[in-house]
Amino acid sequence: MKRKKVLILIGILLAVTGLGLRIWYVNTHTYSPEIREVPQGQTAEYCGLSYTIVNAEMWNSSDFYTQHPELTDYQNPNIPADEMKLLVVEYQIGKVQEANKLDLYIPIQYAHLFNGTDPFMTQDMNPSLSDGNFQSGDTVVIPYEIYKVNLSEAQWEDVGDGRMEYETVLGTYPVKTEMKIQDIRYEGGKVQ
């Protein structure tokens, strides 16, 4: 019985050592992605399309849904209006290659977070996507929800004061393209 316990302990130690060596090997032999930064207003290409950030607006949640009553179905009643903001980004999308894929799941990165989009809200804000009238060079509006609960108090203040840095991300490996959002219009003045 004692011999069996010793063999099990040796097996566990070998497995943990093997796992540790594999983690070390991967971390020392893989490369970080190349990061390509694209300023707002300049064009980035991805999957046969070109993307340009044309405009960005930061909204208080209540102001946004008051201004866009047709979208109130997307308002979460469990989150107080003062604990959520919406960053609405307008992209101009052009066709670069015949073979392309319109992918509107463009995450946004800020602080330590990646936020995705609500595909249904994006579709409702862009009717030309669903009725087939979308053409190369048209614009698409994508809303990103920013929640207080995901940020520290200082970071939440940075969101309201306009000091938070945002970038959208096209692809992550081997090249990560970060489209910087540098010129944000705050609807109704600075967002409180």
KOLLO-856801 format. One record per residue (C-alpha): residue in one letter; x, y, z. Coordinates in steps of 0.5 Angstrom, whole numbers, plus 500, padded with zeros to 3 digits. Each point is the difference from the previous one (the first is absolute). Last residue first. Layout:
<rs>
aXYZ;...
</rs>
This chain:
<rs>
q458624468;v501500493;k503507498;g496504495;g493498498;e503495495;y507499501;r504500494;i505495500;d507502496;q505495501;i497493499;k506496498;m500494495;e504495503;t502494495;k503494503;v504496495;p502493501;y495500503;t495504503;g495502494;l497507500;v500504507;t496506502;e504505504;y498504506;e504505505;m496502506;r501508501;g493502498;d498502507;g495495500;v504494498;d506503505;e495500506;w498493498;q508498500;a501503507;e494497503;s502493497;l497497494;n496494499;v494502504;k500507497;y497497493;i502502493;e496498494;y502501493;p496502495;i502499492;v498504495;v501498493;t502505494;d500498492;g506500496;s498493497;q493500500;f495497505;n493500497;g499493502;d494501504;s503497506;l507505500;s496506497;p496500507;n506502504;m498502507;d496494500;q505495498;t505503505;m495499506;f499493497;p508498500;d501503507;t507502500;g506497503;n504504506;f507498501;l503502507;h506502504;a499508499;y497500493;q499496494;i495499495;p497494497;i499500492;y494495499;l498503494;d503495495;l499502493;k504494496;n504501494;a501497494;e500505494;q505504504;v501507503;k492502501;g499506504;i497501507;q499507504;y500499507;e496503505;v501499507;v495501506;l503500507;l494498505;k500502507;m498495506;e500501507;d495507500;a495496497;p499495505;i501493498;n494495501;p496504495;n505498494;q498504494;y500496494;d493501499;t501507500;l502500493;e495504497;p500505505;h507503497;q501507503;t497497507;y503494500;f507504499;d499505505;s498494505;s506497499;n505506500;w503500493;m507500497;e500502493;a505497495;n501502492;v503498494;i504494502;t503497494;y499493498;s503496493;l497494498;g504493497;c500497507;y503506504;e503507497;a501506504;t498507498;q502506503;g495505504;q502498507;p507498500;v502493498;e505496505;r503493497;i502495506;e504494498;p498494504;s504498505;y504494498;t501493502;h506497503;t501502507;n493500502;v499493497;y506497503;w498503507;i493497499;r503493498;l505500506;g494501505;l496495497;g505495500;t502502507;v493499502;a499493497;l507498503;l498502507;i493497499;g503493498;i505500506;l494501505;i496495496;l507495501;v501502507;k492499502;k501493496;r506498504;k497502507;m494495498;
</rs>
